[in-house]
Amino acid sequence: MPPIKWFTDIEKSCLLTNFEKRGWQRGSEGMLLAPDTSSGSSSSDSCVVANRESLSTDDWNFYWAAPGVHNFRAIMSPESGYRLSDAQIINHFPNHLELTKKDLMVKNIKRYRKEFEKDKERMAQTRYQYIDFLPTTYTLPGDYNLFAEEFRKNPSAVWIMKPTDKARGIGIFIINKLNQIKKWSRDNKMQWSYANCKDTYVVSRYIDNPLLIGSKKFDLRLYILVTSWRPLVAYRHKQGFSRFCAVKYNLDAEELDNSFMHLTNVSIQKYGVRELDALPRQKGTMLTIALGQEDYNENNGGKWSFKNLVLYLQAAHGHEATQRLLDEIDSILIHSLRAVQSLMTNDKHCFECYGYDIIIDADLRPWLIEHCLINDIINLVVPEDLADAKCGKGGVAGKTKKDWGEFVLLQDDATSDKARRSRTPA
Amino acid sequence: MILATVAELYDEVEQHVGLERNRFREESELDALAEVFAEQIQSTSSFWIERKRLTESVLKQASTPQELERLVVKAFGDPSGFHGQVDNFTVMWHRRHVAQSMSIAPADNSGDGSGGVIEMQLRAAAISLNTLVLRRLNRMSIEMSTPLARRRSVAEEAAFMASSDNEYTAELPSSLLQNDCFPSKGWGQDMPKTCLCDDADLLEAVKAVGMRAQAAAGQLSASQTQQPKQGKQHRHGGYDKFWTCLSVSTQTTSLEEFRMRFSELHPQFKHIGLDDTLESEALTGPNPGDVFVAAHIEVAEAALASGSSRAARQLAKHGIPPSLRPRLWDLMLQSDMTEDYSVHVARTYTRLKVMASRYDLLVDRLVRLDAKHASNDDGYFVFEDMVREVLLLWTRDVWMRRVLPLDPTNALGSNNNWSIDSSPFPPSGVLPVWGIALYAMPVCFLHGSAGHAYMTFREMYARYFYNLHTVSARPGGLFHLCQTFETVLKQADAAVYYHMATTLGLEPLDLVFKWILYGFVGVLDCEQVLLLWDRVLGYDTLELLPVTAAALVVFRRDQILQADSVQLVQVCACV
């Protein structure tokens, strides 16, 4: 078997060393290269033709593409007429935004939850009963009236505002008064209508009683790999981690704008000062930073392994409570995938890795905060044999468990469907 | 009638205590010892509460003196009755006071009081180390122009209490860099440290035991044969020093004896930390039924219900499931016979906390610096604040002074400069060793509250950690452990020992000294450290540490034999 050829449009060293470690070779991209406009003279006509030929035969098995970049769209777009061969896989599904864009994710999960709760029979079948895992969330400006009503019902509640299309904690702020939103909208010089509003936000009930360890707040980052949507085949990576805030947590009103205490994103904890200062300051609502960077430790980046977290929880909260929490976390992972299962474009050439952010509250109840797309840690999230298997050895699920590296199977409808069919011959 | 009951109870207690001890003492001594124990038990609040309870319940039921006697015996011997508490208490008291006074024997049973000589040599080493520490302490006090102890003003006291995390980082000298090595891991960390006594000092002290006597003898022979004086690196040049870097040899346990003593560790038994992970990997499906773990948890629950520290110990030899570890460790460690453990913890915690706010100690700065080690480790950084708090309480705890086998001639506290409000400095009677924070780190994995974590820590410190960094003649003292390591490794794999000591010029003890000194904290993964300490508690001996160190070296033997430089060995031996 010839060595696997890879191609990527993100030149990150972690990708390159990983390919190298696997003994893969750099491939080349074919017809997607921009036409060579500099060599337009007639003398080189024959050369151009020759180039065209070579271009049409692109040479890669494994494409690691940045999401949203034109290359990926071009490959997947039906108009391109481009067809992936059996020995080609790429690291995205065409419409992952259904899961990773905050407002769409919320919409999909809300809808799914309604269906799920109606469908008593299906509910009884699964052991994943935990479905109410999304903090109360509204999309702004669309749901403003609903939100205002809910807000007045719980005047003491704290809410968190997040832009729908930004990551790494950018643009996030915490509010506990309704007029803070009004002020924010005024500052943005925005009229609240769909017509002229580019920046949609989601506003969620802030989990203000998070579980604290060493008096500090943390969230959980887990990784999921989906290799097929219909039937759903998904894996969970063993090496999740929890990310800790650098300062002790308290919910004093005057501390609400201290992002070091409330936001666990590593980029906030690490670059808080620089990155947030670069944002346009919005009076009163934006994050003001009181602390320097000395609380951030370069050695561990505030990351604690999932394994150590479980070890601590077992001791501090007992076996049963911990096991229930872990089951509920699995429940979140599976249900959130099911929520978009029917919407996703299923393509056997695609796989995708998602990061999940989960917050555990003081009652040991997990809450789904958001999804994101993972595109820079291939060494962590791709099982060693994934590419081989998809490139013609017949599906990851067919492999023995050992070959999955650090991945464990989360859900495999392909196998269970087959099993069911074989049991009940129609 | 009440008097009769009380007398009955006394008898029971004394009789039981007597049975406990008869393995150790002569008949005449036994009675005296039983009396001491009975006295101790009567001084606990638990005894009086139990007596009241028993008296009341028995008097209600009994109608004749005979029946009374029967009922008292029955109530006492009940599995969850007072019997168990007395049992735990006597085992613990014996461990704390009698076992500490034992000392190790010389290697050759030639009699003629060579045991006394070794004891004196170890004592001399301890004293010279102590002198060094005290000298450094005084110098530090002068350099920082800070008194050893200072009463805080009322305002400062309030400020200390208000800052819930005891963070007085402003007081810290900036000499400790954030990327400083973790004490048990770093190699060749020659940067200046702010400490009283570090691992290098201790290793030197261990190696120097008996050195003076030997050097005197050596010089004598050298002058007789007119040989040039040997350099420092050749001081172990003689053949008898070829297989060790220690100058004195004492009796250690051989591999065969260890196999007998630690027979429960044989792979034929199932172990938590090994068979439970194998089990969950072998079983597929979303919910693997952990058969072994479930059975183990059941036994553990039974041990907890019985309240017997012996049962807990037996179980711990096969490891403890993480969810039950806090309670089982407490059962093995805490036997102060208090009416309500949580109340006891809260009371102790509050008292020490007030002490901490009242006095500003010079050693607080060292302790705070040391706690910063936690932030450099990706397993323990979460507990940095908790480690600091635990250590600050530790420096204040006079309980330490009571239970630790401190040398009475030790100058600590006898000098007037070192006392404040007529209480000696530091109240605990021990000065922090470099890396003291490492001892507190694994304990934080067990308890969410600093109070409970501290109570576990102080028992662990009194029993084990203190011995790990103290040169003494006690079995399980640092010197004894080092010698045990050498003996076991030589017996288990002489080829590796030879390769390291001669070809590479790296004394095996130099490699593993920090592992033993810090109880493998930071060397092994957090979970593995706890699993190892389960067994240490179960067997109630630190000798497991040198055995583990030797096992690790043997485990890495192929890499070590292939290595041609000291650096390579250090890399490949670090797990």
Interface residues (C-beta under 8 A of the other chain):
Chain A: R127 I213 G214 S215 K216 F244 K248 E294 N297 E298 N299 N300 G302 K303 W304 S305 K307 N308 L311 Y312 Q314 A315 A316 G318 H319 T322 D330 K401
Chain B: S164 D165 Q178 N179 T284 P286 N287 I297 P321 P322 S323 L324 R325 P326 S375 N376 D377 D378 G379 F381 V382 F383 E384 D385 M386 C444 F445 L446 H447 G448 C526 E527 L530
